[in-house]
Amino acid sequence: METIKLREDYIKLGQALKAAGFVDSGVEAKLVILDGQVKVNGETEYQRGKKLVDGDIVSFDNKSIKIVK
């Protein structure tokens, strides 16, 4: 599981997917999120702008990211 260390209080879902290298662009992030392929804390998430905070876990394509402060 990869980790993303927060510089601010949160990171948006689309940005987290790009930062982890799961997608190559914001457009690709938008498409996989709208297609229901991304889960946040086990729940399918459809909002690219969803704010992720410390402790959140994002899953996509059998890979995971943990958000840490």
N, CA, C, O and CB atoms as a CASP TS submission, in Angstrom:
PFRMAT TS
TARGET T0000
AUTHOR 0000-0000-0000
METHOD Language model
MODEL 1
PARENT N/A
ATOM      1  N   MET     1       0.852  -1.184   0.000  1.00  0.00           N
ATOM      2  CA  MET     1       0.000   0.000   0.000  1.00  0.00           C
ATOM      3  C   MET     1       0.893   1.241   0.000  1.00  0.00           C
ATOM      4  O   MET     1       1.799   1.371   0.822  1.00  0.00           O
ATOM      5  CB  MET     1      -0.967   0.002   1.232  1.00  0.00           C
ATOM      6  N   GLU     2       0.618   2.143  -0.935  1.00  0.00           N
ATOM      7  CA  GLU     2       1.348   3.410  -0.994  1.00  0.00           C
ATOM      8  C   GLU     2       0.782   4.372   0.032  1.00  0.00           C
ATOM      9  O   GLU     2      -0.360   4.228   0.470  1.00  0.00           O
ATOM     10  CB  GLU     2       1.278   4.027  -2.409  1.00  0.00           C
ATOM     11  N   THR     3       1.589   5.356   0.413  1.00  0.00           N
ATOM     12  CA  THR     3       1.087   6.403   1.294  1.00  0.00           C
ATOM     13  C   THR     3       1.316   7.762   0.633  1.00  0.00           C
ATOM     14  O   THR     3       2.281   7.964  -0.105  1.00  0.00           O
ATOM     15  CB  THR     3       1.779   6.338   2.691  1.00  0.00           C
ATOM     16  N   ILE     4       0.413   8.670   0.919  1.00  0.00           N
ATOM     17  CA  ILE     4       0.559  10.053   0.489  1.00  0.00           C
ATOM     18  C   ILE     4       0.549  10.903   1.751  1.00  0.00           C
ATOM     19  O   ILE     4      -0.407  10.878   2.526  1.00  0.00           O
ATOM     20  CB  ILE     4      -0.582  10.485  -0.519  1.00  0.00           C
ATOM     21  N   LYS     5       1.626  11.654   1.945  1.00  0.00           N
ATOM     22  CA  LYS     5       1.727  12.528   3.112  1.00  0.00           C
ATOM     23  C   LYS     5       1.113  13.886   2.772  1.00  0.00           C
ATOM     24  O   LYS     5       1.477  14.527   1.786  1.00  0.00           O
ATOM     25  CB  LYS     5       3.213  12.688   3.566  1.00  0.00           C
ATOM     26  N   LEU     6       0.184  14.297   3.608  1.00  0.00           N
ATOM     27  CA  LEU     6      -0.519  15.564   3.391  1.00  0.00           C
ATOM     28  C   LEU     6       0.367  16.759   3.723  1.00  0.00           C
ATOM     29  O   LEU     6       1.047  16.775   4.749  1.00  0.00           O
ATOM     30  CB  LEU     6      -1.794  15.613   4.231  1.00  0.00           C
ATOM     31  N   ARG     7       0.352  17.761   2.840  1.00  0.00           N
ATOM     32  CA  ARG     7       1.019  19.034   3.122  1.00  0.00           C
ATOM     33  C   ARG     7       0.013  20.015   3.701  1.00  0.00           C
ATOM     34  O   ARG     7       0.368  20.899   4.481  1.00  0.00           O
ATOM     35  CB  ARG     7       1.674  19.618   1.842  1.00  0.00           C
ATOM     36  N   GLU     8      -1.244  19.850   3.312  1.00  0.00           N
ATOM     37  CA  GLU     8      -2.347  20.690   3.791  1.00  0.00           C
ATOM     38  C   GLU     8      -3.228  19.814   4.689  1.00  0.00           C
ATOM     39  O   GLU     8      -2.803  18.749   5.137  1.00  0.00           O
ATOM     40  CB  GLU     8      -3.181  21.310   2.583  1.00  0.00           C
ATOM     41  N   ASP     9      -4.454  20.270   4.944  1.00  0.00           N
ATOM     42  CA  ASP     9      -5.387  19.493   5.759  1.00  0.00           C
ATOM     43  C   ASP     9      -6.011  18.345   4.974  1.00  0.00           C
ATOM     44  O   ASP     9      -6.493  17.375   5.560  1.00  0.00           O
ATOM     45  CB  ASP     9      -6.481  20.397   6.305  1.00  0.00           C
ATOM     46  N   TYR    10      -5.999  18.459   3.634  1.00  0.00           N
ATOM     47  CA  TYR    10      -6.630  17.432   2.799  1.00  0.00           C
ATOM     48  C   TYR    10      -5.989  17.432   1.418  1.00  0.00           C
ATOM     49  O   TYR    10      -5.244  18.343   1.057  1.00  0.00           O
ATOM     50  CB  TYR    10      -8.161  17.667   2.689  1.00  0.00           C
ATOM     51  N   ILE    11      -6.303  16.376   0.648  1.00  0.00           N
ATOM     52  CA  ILE    11      -5.965  16.310  -0.770  1.00  0.00           C
ATOM     53  C   ILE    11      -7.218  15.826  -1.484  1.00  0.00           C
ATOM     54  O   ILE    11      -7.952  14.990  -0.956  1.00  0.00           O
ATOM     55  CB  ILE    11      -4.724  15.359  -1.045  1.00  0.00           C
ATOM     56  N   LYS    12      -7.464  16.342  -2.672  1.00  0.00           N
ATOM     57  CA  LYS    12      -8.646  15.909  -3.419  1.00  0.00           C
ATOM     58  C   LYS    12      -8.376  14.557  -4.067  1.00  0.00           C
ATOM     59  O   LYS    12      -7.236  14.224  -4.392  1.00  0.00           O
ATOM     60  CB  LYS    12      -9.038  16.958  -4.492  1.00  0.00           C
ATOM     61  N   LEU    13      -9.434  13.795  -4.247  1.00  0.00           N
ATOM     62  CA  LEU    13      -9.325  12.432  -4.765  1.00  0.00           C
ATOM     63  C   LEU    13      -8.590  12.358  -6.096  1.00  0.00           C
ATOM     64  O   LEU    13      -7.690  11.532  -6.255  1.00  0.00           O
ATOM     65  CB  LEU    13     -10.695  11.836  -4.920  1.00  0.00           C
ATOM     66  N   GLY    14      -8.955  13.204  -7.053  1.00  0.00           N
ATOM     67  CA  GLY    14      -8.286  13.195  -8.360  1.00  0.00           C
ATOM     68  C   GLY    14      -6.802  13.465  -8.239  1.00  0.00           C
ATOM     69  O   GLY    14      -5.993  12.839  -8.924  1.00  0.00           O
ATOM     70  N   GLN    15      -6.438  14.406  -7.361  1.00  0.00           N
ATOM     71  CA  GLN    15      -5.031  14.735  -7.143  1.00  0.00           C
ATOM     72  C   GLN    15      -4.286  13.559  -6.520  1.00  0.00           C
ATOM     73  O   GLN    15      -3.136  13.294  -6.871  1.00  0.00           O
ATOM     74  CB  GLN    15      -4.904  15.972  -6.250  1.00  0.00           C
ATOM     75  N   ALA    16      -4.935  12.859  -5.602  1.00  0.00           N
ATOM     76  CA  ALA    16      -4.303  11.712  -4.950  1.00  0.00           C
ATOM     77  C   ALA    16      -4.025  10.595  -5.951  1.00  0.00           C
ATOM     78  O   ALA    16      -2.966   9.969  -5.907  1.00  0.00           O
ATOM     79  CB  ALA    16      -5.189  11.190  -3.812  1.00  0.00           C
ATOM     80  N   LEU    17      -4.967  10.345  -6.846  1.00  0.00           N
ATOM     81  CA  LEU    17      -4.763   9.305  -7.861  1.00  0.00           C
ATOM     82  C   LEU    17      -3.586   9.660  -8.765  1.00  0.00           C
ATOM     83  O   LEU    17      -2.803   8.787  -9.139  1.00  0.00           O
ATOM     84  CB  LEU    17      -6.042   9.112  -8.703  1.00  0.00           C
ATOM     85  N   LYS    18      -3.461  10.928  -9.115  1.00  0.00           N
ATOM     86  CA  LYS    18      -2.329  11.369  -9.948  1.00  0.00           C
ATOM     87  C   LYS    18      -1.019  11.291  -9.167  1.00  0.00           C
ATOM     88  O   LYS    18      -0.011  10.819  -9.692  1.00  0.00           O
ATOM     89  CB  LYS    18      -2.557  12.813 -10.456  1.00  0.00           C
ATOM     90  N   ALA    19      -1.028  11.750  -7.922  1.00  0.00           N
ATOM     91  CA  ALA    19       0.185  11.759  -7.102  1.00  0.00           C
ATOM     92  C   ALA    19       0.736  10.356  -6.881  1.00  0.00           C
ATOM     93  O   ALA    19       1.950  10.165  -6.807  1.00  0.00           O
ATOM     94  CB  ALA    19      -0.095  12.416  -5.762  1.00  0.00           C
ATOM     95  N   ALA    20      -0.159   9.374  -6.776  1.00  0.00           N
ATOM     96  CA  ALA    20       0.266   7.991  -6.565  1.00  0.00           C
ATOM     97  C   ALA    20       0.674   7.305  -7.865  1.00  0.00           C
ATOM     98  O   ALA    20       1.201   6.193  -7.850  1.00  0.00           O
ATOM     99  CB  ALA    20      -0.846   7.204  -5.901  1.00  0.00           C
ATOM    100  N   GLY    21       0.426   7.975  -8.984  1.00  0.00           N
ATOM    101  CA  GLY    21       0.766   7.378 -10.277  1.00  0.00           C
ATOM    102  C   GLY    21      -0.258   6.375 -10.772  1.00  0.00           C
ATOM    103  O   GLY    21       0.020   5.611 -11.696  1.00  0.00           O
ATOM    104  N   PHE    22      -1.441   6.367 -10.169  1.00  0.00           N
ATOM    105  CA  PHE    22      -2.497   5.432 -10.583  1.00  0.00           C
ATOM    106  C   PHE    22      -3.109   5.852 -11.911  1.00  0.00           C
ATOM    107  O   PHE    22      -3.576   5.008 -12.675  1.00  0.00           O
ATOM    108  CB  PHE    22      -3.591   5.343  -9.508  1.00  0.00           C
ATOM    109  N   VAL    23      -3.109   7.160 -12.190  1.00  0.00           N
ATOM    110  CA  VAL    23      -3.591   7.696 -13.465  1.00  0.00           C
ATOM    111  C   VAL    23      -2.569   8.718 -13.956  1.00  0.00           C
ATOM    112  O   VAL    23      -1.762   9.224 -13.177  1.00  0.00           O
ATOM    113  CB  VAL    23      -5.024   8.345 -13.317  1.00  0.00           C
ATOM    114  N   ASP    24      -2.611   9.017 -15.256  1.00  0.00           N
ATOM    115  CA  ASP    24      -1.646   9.942 -15.842  1.00  0.00           C
ATOM    116  C   ASP    24      -2.125  11.383 -15.905  1.00  0.00           C
ATOM    117  O   ASP    24      -1.314  12.299 -16.044  1.00  0.00           O
ATOM    118  CB  ASP    24      -1.297   9.489 -17.208  1.00  0.00           C
ATOM    119  N   SER    25      -3.436  11.595 -15.804  1.00  0.00           N
ATOM    120  CA  SER    25      -3.951  12.954 -15.957  1.00  0.00           C
ATOM    121  C   SER    25      -5.230  13.139 -15.153  1.00  0.00           C
ATOM    122  O   SER    25      -5.846  12.179 -14.690  1.00  0.00           O
ATOM    123  CB  SER    25      -4.206  13.271 -17.438  1.00  0.00           C
ATOM    124  N   GLY    26      -5.611  14.414 -15.002  1.00  0.00           N
ATOM    125  CA  GLY    26      -6.860  14.728 -14.324  1.00  0.00           C
ATOM    126  C   GLY    26      -8.065  14.207 -15.086  1.00  0.00           C
ATOM    127  O   GLY    26      -9.067  13.812 -14.490  1.00  0.00           O
ATOM    128  N   VAL    27      -7.959  14.211 -16.420  1.00  0.00           N
ATOM    129  CA  VAL    27      -9.058  13.697 -17.255  1.00  0.00           C
ATOM    130  C   VAL    27      -9.238  12.199 -17.003  1.00  0.00           C
ATOM    131  O   VAL    27     -10.361  11.719 -16.851  1.00  0.00           O
ATOM    132  CB  VAL    27      -8.780  13.967 -18.771  1.00  0.00           C
ATOM    133  N   GLU    28      -8.124  11.469 -16.959  1.00  0.00           N
ATOM    134  CA  GLU    28      -8.205  10.019 -16.695  1.00  0.00           C
ATOM    135  C   GLU    28      -8.759   9.768 -15.296  1.00  0.00           C
ATOM    136  O   GLU    28      -9.557   8.852 -15.100  1.00  0.00           O
ATOM    137  CB  GLU    28      -6.809   9.350 -16.847  1.00  0.00           C
ATOM    138  N   ALA    29      -8.340  10.576 -14.321  1.00  0.00           N
ATOM    139  CA  ALA    29      -8.863  10.435 -12.959  1.00  0.00           C
ATOM    140  C   ALA    29     -10.376  10.627 -12.956  1.00  0.00           C
ATOM    141  O   ALA    29     -11.106   9.846 -12.346  1.00  0.00           O
ATOM    142  CB  ALA    29      -8.189  11.450 -12.004  1.00  0.00           C
ATOM    143  N   LYS    30     -10.845  11.673 -13.644  1.00  0.00           N
ATOM    144  CA  LYS    30     -12.278  11.953 -13.713  1.00  0.00           C
ATOM    145  C   LYS    30     -13.034  10.766 -14.294  1.00  0.00           C
ATOM    146  O   LYS    30     -14.083  10.381 -13.779  1.00  0.00           O
ATOM    147  CB  LYS    30     -12.541  13.209 -14.555  1.00  0.00           C
ATOM    148  N   LEU    31     -12.499  10.184 -15.367  1.00  0.00           N
ATOM    149  CA  LEU    31     -13.179   9.073 -16.032  1.00  0.00           C
ATOM    150  C   LEU    31     -13.279   7.836 -15.147  1.00  0.00           C
ATOM    151  O   LEU    31     -14.345   7.226 -15.063  1.00  0.00           O
ATOM    152  CB  LEU    31     -12.459   8.721 -17.313  1.00  0.00           C
ATOM    153  N   VAL    32     -12.182   7.455 -14.484  1.00  0.00           N
ATOM    154  CA  VAL    32     -12.233   6.247 -13.650  1.00  0.00           C
ATOM    155  C   VAL    32     -13.103   6.459 -12.419  1.00  0.00           C
ATOM    156  O   VAL    32     -13.739   5.522 -11.937  1.00  0.00           O
ATOM    157  CB  VAL    32     -10.821   5.831 -13.223  1.00  0.00           C
ATOM    158  N   ILE    33     -13.134   7.701 -11.902  1.00  0.00           N
ATOM    159  CA  ILE    33     -13.998   8.000 -10.747  1.00  0.00           C
ATOM    160  C   ILE    33     -15.467   7.950 -11.161  1.00  0.00           C
ATOM    161  O   ILE    33     -16.279   7.312 -10.490  1.00  0.00           O
ATOM    162  CB  ILE    33     -13.655   9.394 -10.149  1.00  0.00           C
ATOM    163  N   LEU    34     -15.812   8.621 -12.262  1.00  0.00           N
ATOM    164  CA  LEU    34     -17.207   8.626 -12.720  1.00  0.00           C
ATOM    165  C   LEU    34     -17.682   7.236 -13.134  1.00  0.00           C
ATOM    166  O   LEU    34     -18.876   6.941 -13.088  1.00  0.00           O
ATOM    167  CB  LEU    34     -17.372   9.591 -13.887  1.00  0.00           C
ATOM    168  N   ASP    35     -16.746   6.391 -13.537  1.00  0.00           N
ATOM    169  CA  ASP    35     -17.070   5.023 -13.943  1.00  0.00           C
ATOM    170  C   ASP    35     -17.257   4.094 -12.740  1.00  0.00           C
ATOM    171  O   ASP    35     -17.567   2.915 -12.911  1.00  0.00           O
ATOM    172  CB  ASP    35     -15.974   4.476 -14.851  1.00  0.00           C
ATOM    173  N   GLY    36     -17.067   4.623 -11.518  1.00  0.00           N
ATOM    174  CA  GLY    36     -17.282   3.828 -10.307  1.00  0.00           C
ATOM    175  C   GLY    36     -16.159   2.858  -9.997  1.00  0.00           C
ATOM    176  O   GLY    36     -16.377   1.870  -9.295  1.00  0.00           O
ATOM    177  N   GLN    37     -14.962   3.119 -10.505  1.00  0.00           N
ATOM    178  CA  GLN    37     -13.835   2.213 -10.290  1.00  0.00           C
ATOM    179  C   GLN    37     -13.021   2.530  -9.038  1.00  0.00           C
ATOM    180  O   GLN    37     -12.112   1.778  -8.685  1.00  0.00           O
ATOM    181  CB  GLN    37     -12.933   2.246 -11.483  1.00  0.00           C
ATOM    182  N   VAL    38     -13.342   3.646  -8.358  1.00  0.00           N
ATOM    183  CA  VAL    38     -12.542   4.089  -7.220  1.00  0.00           C
ATOM    184  C   VAL    38     -13.367   3.994  -5.939  1.00  0.00           C
ATOM    185  O   VAL    38     -14.532   4.390  -5.903  1.00  0.00           O
ATOM    186  CB  VAL    38     -12.036   5.537  -7.435  1.00  0.00           C
ATOM    187  N   LYS    39     -12.735   3.457  -4.882  1.00  0.00           N
ATOM    188  CA  LYS    39     -13.395   3.373  -3.577  1.00  0.00           C
ATOM    189  C   LYS    39     -12.603   4.170  -2.560  1.00  0.00           C
ATOM    190  O   LYS    39     -11.373   4.185  -2.579  1.00  0.00           O
ATOM    191  CB  LYS    39     -13.542   1.901  -3.119  1.00  0.00           C
ATOM    192  N   VAL    40     -13.334   4.837  -1.666  1.00  0.00           N
ATOM    193  CA  VAL    40     -12.731   5.549  -0.549  1.00  0.00           C
ATOM    194  C   VAL    40     -13.285   4.915   0.714  1.00  0.00           C
ATOM    195  O   VAL    40     -14.494   4.922   0.948  1.00  0.00           O
ATOM    196  CB  VAL    40     -13.028   7.102  -0.605  1.00  0.00           C
ATOM    197  N   ASN    41     -12.400   4.371   1.519  1.00  0.00           N
ATOM    198  CA  ASN    41     -12.793   3.685   2.760  1.00  0.00           C
ATOM    199  C   ASN    41     -13.852   2.616   2.494  1.00  0.00           C
ATOM    200  O   ASN    41     -14.787   2.447   3.276  1.00  0.00           O
ATOM    201  CB  ASN    41     -13.322   4.701   3.788  1.00  0.00           C
ATOM    202  N   GLY    42     -13.695   1.897   1.379  1.00  0.00           N
ATOM    203  CA  GLY    42     -14.581   0.781   1.057  1.00  0.00           C
ATOM    204  C   GLY    42     -15.860   1.145   0.339  1.00  0.00           C
ATOM    205  O   GLY    42     -16.615   0.256  -0.056  1.00  0.00           O
ATOM    206  N   GLU    43     -16.129   2.439   0.156  1.00  0.00           N
ATOM    207  CA  GLU    43     -17.346   2.888  -0.503  1.00  0.00           C
ATOM    208  C   GLU    43     -17.016   3.485  -1.871  1.00  0.00           C
ATOM    209  O   GLU    43     -16.075   4.270  -1.988  1.00  0.00           O
ATOM    210  CB  GLU    43     -18.088   3.916   0.373  1.00  0.00           C
ATOM    211  N   THR    44     -17.775   3.125  -2.901  1.00  0.00           N
ATOM    212  CA  THR    44     -17.552   3.687  -4.228  1.00  0.00           C
ATOM    213  C   THR    44     -17.768   5.196  -4.183  1.00  0.00           C
ATOM    214  O   THR    44     -18.773   5.678  -3.660  1.00  0.00           O
ATOM    215  CB  THR    44     -18.490   3.029  -5.273  1.00  0.00           C
ATOM    216  N   GLU    45     -16.808   5.933  -4.739  1.00  0.00           N
ATOM    217  CA  GLU    45     -16.858   7.401  -4.716  1.00  0.00           C
ATOM    218  C   GLU    45     -16.935   7.924  -6.142  1.00  0.00           C
ATOM    219  O   GLU    45     -16.193   7.482  -7.020  1.00  0.00           O
ATOM    220  CB  GLU    45     -15.618   7.994  -3.983  1.00  0.00           C
ATOM    221  N   TYR    46     -17.847   8.877  -6.364  1.00  0.00           N
ATOM    222  CA  TYR    46     -18.060   9.443  -7.692  1.00  0.00           C
ATOM    223  C   TYR    46     -17.648  10.914  -7.795  1.00  0.00           C
ATOM    224  O   TYR    46     -17.806  11.516  -8.857  1.00  0.00           O
ATOM    225  CB  TYR    46     -19.508   9.300  -8.074  1.00  0.00           C
ATOM    226  N   GLN    47     -17.128  11.500  -6.727  1.00  0.00           N
ATOM    227  CA  GLN    47     -16.752  12.913  -6.725  1.00  0.00           C
ATOM    228  C   GLN    47     -15.242  13.053  -6.827  1.00  0.00           C
ATOM    229  O   GLN    47     -14.510  12.656  -5.920  1.00  0.00           O
ATOM    230  CB  GLN    47     -17.272  13.617  -5.456  1.00  0.00           C
ATOM    231  N   ARG    48     -14.781  13.619  -7.933  1.00  0.00           N
ATOM    232  CA  ARG    48     -13.347  13.814  -8.125  1.00  0.00           C
ATOM    233  C   ARG    48     -12.786  14.768  -7.080  1.00  0.00           C
ATOM    234  O   ARG    48     -11.622  14.657  -6.695  1.00  0.00           O
ATOM    235  CB  ARG    48     -13.061  14.345  -9.532  1.00  0.00           C
ATOM    236  N   GLY    49     -13.608  15.703  -6.622  1.00  0.00           N
ATOM    237  CA  GLY    49     -13.172  16.693  -5.649  1.00  0.00           C
ATOM    238  C   GLY    49     -13.322  16.273  -4.199  1.00  0.00           C
ATOM    239  O   GLY    49     -13.121  17.089  -3.299  1.00  0.00           O
ATOM    240  N   LYS    50     -13.669  15.022  -3.955  1.00  0.00           N
ATOM    241  CA  LYS    50     -13.818  14.505  -2.582  1.00  0.00           C
ATOM    242  C   LYS    50     -12.548  14.796  -1.794  1.00  0.00           C
ATOM    243  O   LYS    50     -11.449  14.458  -2.233  1.00  0.00           O
ATOM    244  CB  LYS    50     -14.118  12.970  -2.585  1.00  0.00           C
ATOM    245  N   LYS    51     -12.696  15.418  -0.639  1.00  0.00           N
ATOM    246  CA  LYS    51     -11.545  15.759   0.198  1.00  0.00           C
ATOM    247  C   LYS    51     -11.131  14.544   1.018  1.00  0.00           C
ATOM    248  O   LYS    51     -11.928  13.986   1.772  1.00  0.00           O
ATOM    249  CB  LYS    51     -11.870  16.958   1.128  1.00  0.00           C
ATOM    250  N   LEU    52      -9.876  14.144   0.860  1.00  0.00           N
ATOM    251  CA  LEU    52      -9.323  13.027   1.610  1.00  0.00           C
ATOM    252  C   LEU    52      -8.496  13.577   2.763  1.00  0.00           C
ATOM    253  O   LEU    52      -7.720  14.518   2.592  1.00  0.00           O
ATOM    254  CB  LEU    52      -8.466  12.105   0.698  1.00  0.00           C
ATOM    255  N   VAL    53      -8.667  12.986   3.929  1.00  0.00           N
ATOM    256  CA  VAL    53      -7.959  13.435   5.123  1.00  0.00           C
ATOM    257  C   VAL    53      -7.173  12.281   5.738  1.00  0.00           C
ATOM    258  O   VAL    53      -7.252  11.144   5.272  1.00  0.00           O
ATOM    259  CB  VAL    53      -8.946  14.022   6.152  1.00  0.00           C
ATOM    260  N   ASP    54      -6.424  12.583   6.778  1.00  0.00           N
ATOM    261  CA  ASP    54      -5.596  11.593   7.459  1.00  0.00           C
ATOM    262  C   ASP    54      -6.389  10.324   7.791  1.00  0.00           C
ATOM    263  O   ASP    54      -7.451  10.389   8.411  1.00  0.00           O
ATOM    264  CB  ASP    54      -5.011  12.192   8.736  1.00  0.00           C
ATOM    265  N   GLY    55      -5.863   9.180   7.373  1.00  0.00           N
ATOM    266  CA  GLY    55      -6.497   7.900   7.678  1.00  0.00           C
ATOM    267  C   GLY    55      -7.360   7.344   6.566  1.00  0.00           C
ATOM    268  O   GLY    55      -7.718   6.167   6.602  1.00  0.00           O
ATOM    269  N   ASP    56      -7.705   8.159   5.576  1.00  0.00           N
ATOM    270  CA  ASP    56      -8.521   7.665   4.463  1.00  0.00           C
ATOM    271  C   ASP    56      -7.723   6.679   3.612  1.00  0.00           C
ATOM    272  O   ASP    56      -6.512   6.823   3.447  1.00  0.00           O
ATOM    273  CB  ASP    56      -9.022   8.839   3.593  1.00  0.00           C
ATOM    274  N   ILE    57      -8.415   5.683   3.078  1.00  0.00           N
ATOM    275  CA  ILE    57      -7.794   4.694   2.198  1.00  0.00           C
ATOM    276  C   ILE    57      -8.540   4.683   0.873  1.00  0.00           C
ATOM    277  O   ILE    57      -9.759   4.523   0.832  1.00  0.00           O
ATOM    278  CB  ILE    57      -7.798   3.276   2.849  1.00  0.00           C
ATOM    279  N   VAL    58      -7.783   4.857  -0.214  1.00  0.00           N
ATOM    280  CA  VAL    58      -8.332   4.881  -1.568  1.00  0.00           C
ATOM    281  C   VAL    58      -7.925   3.596  -2.266  1.00  0.00           C
ATOM    282  O   VAL    58      -6.758   3.206  -2.221  1.00  0.00           O
ATOM    283  CB  VAL    58      -7.841   6.133  -2.364  1.00  0.00           C
ATOM    284  N   SER    59      -8.879   2.933  -2.914  1.00  0.00           N
ATOM    285  CA  SER    59      -8.599   1.701  -3.658  1.00  0.00           C
ATOM    286  C   SER    59      -8.984   1.875  -5.112  1.00  0.00           C
ATOM    287  O   SER    59     -10.047   2.409  -5.430  1.00  0.00           O
ATOM    288  CB  SER    59      -9.350   0.502  -3.046  1.00  0.00           C
ATOM    289  N   PHE    60      -8.092   1.409  -6.003  1.00  0.00           N
ATOM    290  CA  PHE    60      -8.337   1.469  -7.438  1.00  0.00           C
ATOM    291  C   PHE    60      -7.475   0.423  -8.124  1.00  0.00           C
ATOM    292  O   PHE    60      -6.270   0.357  -7.882  1.00  0.00           O
ATOM    293  CB  PHE    60      -8.043   2.888  -8.001  1.00  0.00           C
ATOM    294  N   ASP    61      -8.080  -0.395  -8.977  1.00  0.00           N
ATOM    295  CA  ASP    61      -7.336  -1.355  -9.796  1.00  0.00           C
ATOM    296  C   ASP    61      -6.449  -2.269  -8.950  1.00  0.00           C
ATOM    297  O   ASP    61      -5.284  -2.491  -9.279  1.00  0.00           O
ATOM    298  CB  ASP    61      -6.482  -0.616 -10.817  1.00  0.00           C
ATOM    299  N   ASN    62      -7.006  -2.796  -7.865  1.00  0.00           N
ATOM    300  CA  ASN    62      -6.298  -3.697  -6.949  1.00  0.00           C
ATOM    301  C   ASN    62      -5.078  -3.069  -6.288  1.00  0.00           C
ATOM    302  O   ASN    62      -4.176  -3.783  -5.851  1.00  0.00           O
ATOM    303  CB  ASN    62      -5.872  -4.926  -7.686  1.00  0.00           C
ATOM    304  N   LYS    63      -5.040  -1.735  -6.209  1.00  0.00           N
ATOM    305  CA  LYS    63      -3.973  -1.016  -5.521  1.00  0.00           C
ATOM    306  C   LYS    63      -4.625  -0.089  -4.501  1.00  0.00           C
ATOM    307  O   LYS    63      -5.791   0.281  -4.638  1.00  0.00           O
ATOM    308  CB  LYS    63      -3.070  -0.213  -6.530  1.00  0.00           C
ATOM    309  N   SER    64      -3.858   0.279  -3.479  1.00  0.00           N
ATOM    310  CA  SER    64      -4.400   1.153  -2.431  1.00  0.00           C
ATOM    311  C   SER    64      -3.429   2.264  -2.077  1.00  0.00           C
ATOM    312  O   SER    64      -2.213   2.131  -2.211  1.00  0.00           O
ATOM    313  CB  SER    64      -4.736   0.345  -1.182  1.00  0.00           C
ATOM    314  N   ILE    65      -4.015   3.369  -1.618  1.00  0.00           N
ATOM    315  CA  ILE    65      -3.253   4.511  -1.119  1.00  0.00           C
ATOM    316  C   ILE    65      -3.789   4.815   0.279  1.00  0.00           C
ATOM    317  O   ILE    65      -5.001   4.824   0.490  1.00  0.00           O
ATOM    318  CB  ILE    65      -3.372   5.772  -2.081  1.00  0.00           C
ATOM    319  N   LYS    66      -2.902   5.060   1.219  1.00  0.00           N
ATOM    320  CA  LYS    66      -3.323   5.532   2.546  1.00  0.00           C
ATOM    321  C   LYS    66      -2.886   6.980   2.680  1.00  0.00           C
ATOM    322  O   LYS    66      -1.747   7.329   2.371  1.00  0.00           O
ATOM    323  CB  LYS    66      -2.716   4.646   3.703  1.00  0.00           C
ATOM    324  N   ILE    67      -3.800   7.818   3.142  1.00  0.00           N
ATOM    325  CA  ILE    67      -3.526   9.234   3.348  1.00  0.00           C
ATOM    326  C   ILE    67      -3.047   9.423   4.778  1.00  0.00           C
ATOM    327  O   ILE    67      -3.723   9.008   5.719  1.00  0.00           O
ATOM    328  CB  ILE    67      -4.787  10.109   3.058  1.00  0.00           C
ATOM    329  N   VAL    68      -1.875  10.052   4.948  1.00  0.00           N
ATOM    330  CA  VAL    68      -1.318  10.268   6.280  1.00  0.00           C
ATOM    331  C   VAL    68      -0.969  11.736   6.472  1.00  0.00           C
ATOM    332  O   VAL    68      -0.623  12.428   5.514  1.00  0.00           O
ATOM    333  CB  VAL    68      -0.075   9.388   6.501  1.00  0.00           C
ATOM    334  N   LYS    69      -1.061  12.206   7.700  1.00  0.00           N
ATOM    335  CA  LYS    69      -0.777  13.612   8.019  1.00  0.00           C
ATOM    336  C   LYS    69       0.704  13.793   8.233  1.00  0.00           C
ATOM    337  O   LYS    69       1.157  14.903   8.512  1.00  0.00           O
ATOM    338  CB  LYS    69      -1.559  14.073   9.269  1.00  0.00           C
TER
END
